[in-house]
Amino acid sequence: MIAPTTFSVALHNETATAQLMADLALLVGAGDVITLTGDLGAGKTAAARSLIRYLAGDDELEVPSPTFTLVQGYELPPFPVMHADLYRIEDASELEEIGLSPLPDATLVVIEWPERAPSAMPEDRIDIALTHRPALGSNARAADITGYGKAAATIARLKALREFLDVSGYTDATRKRMPGDASTRSYARLVRGEEIVILMNFPQRPDGAALYNGKSYSAAVHLAENVRPFVAIDEGLRAQGLSAPVIHHADLDHGFLITEDFGSEGMIEGDPPRPIAERYEAAIDALAMLHGRTLPETLPLADQTYAIPVFDTEALLIEIGLMPEWYLPDRNAALSAAARAEFFAMWRELLKKPLAAPRTWIIRDYHSPNLIWLGDRSGIARVGVIDFQDAVLGPQSYDVVSLLQDARIDVPENIELALLSRYIKARRADDASFEAAGFAELYAIMSAQRNTRLLGTFARLNRRDGKPHYLRHQPRIWTYLQRSLAHPALSSLREWYLANVPPPQT
């Protein structure tokens, strides 16, 4: 049995309550349960309201007490939230009638007066006990926060976060929610007067099942499992003249950072969104500059060093294995043992060329969601890079594909080719021996690899992680994949895909 974890916070006013609930919101997710206990008027509804408004990103959102409705639901950007009040419940059996027995999946549940149905409360939950503290002020409260079961780790992390904010001087800052991504990381803007910075919560990535040669998926394909790679690569990119955010404060053990805020001006415009030519040109120029240099393979990190992982054959094969593992079953096209063996044999042979080519830092997700336009800077420094913790050493063509075949927006083929030509021209200007035709072949191979992996990744995000919105990108990924398979060097692979891989549903 996991021992409960408890710590207490003095809440002098409603602002302090809102700050505490925003910090908690950074750490919880769909499927978690928060119970709020305390006498009438202790501030339970105010605490729930602060949490819901933060997750909604709307300080004015109407959040009534559910005393009479018993349950109030909210479809919020990160996940649904259910706010319940059990004050008028007389027996736990009544919870079934209001949709709380069993507790809903994929929903954050916030329950006031849980003591009215204690037997129905889950073993894994967060309880916030609120009490008046009139000696501290008319609106002052004390919050005793306890994590039961698996939630004990969340509350230990909340305590560490509050201590980090206190040491960094941001306890009293206003928190503003930021959208998350496909990872377990979460972010908030901290506003203190005219200063705005980013708070990053980077929890230790769970190991997961050892399904890939005795390793979890993240370990096998060299995904960052803690915040340390982010810090090392950040400093490395800035040393090369690229714009990565300055890190103001860091807690490497717990995975908390306070960094420079690049703002939110992106690389795309319009509806549907499309690349802004000047900005994509600067982004491709940044890659050409980086790839023209001899880069270190080990970077300093605090009082030690960080060795950038090598994107080897096995890692690349495990990535593309997500397609037969997740995408093909969704399309009712599971492979026979012979077809599966042929698939991996063809890929093992194809990958020999790019892995024998000169290698560089692969930022890995170098595309529009992770690039911020910094118009007040000049040259390639105008491209702010914010996602690079998964950087590896590998083929120079990989990040060029990431940018020019953006998984989340349509990059028309004529723009893709124009930017690819710009990259090749810049490389040839720096190195007369740079071969355009050879690079185009490597580009096609890594395009096929990346887009094959993405078909499987987005299927997994839907089926395993409950994130169906990623499926809308699959038709775009399929289009990019067809472009790359048209290269003569991939003719055998193209025939195999035609025979075995159906297109995604539209």
Disulfide bonds with the S-S distance in Angstrom:
none
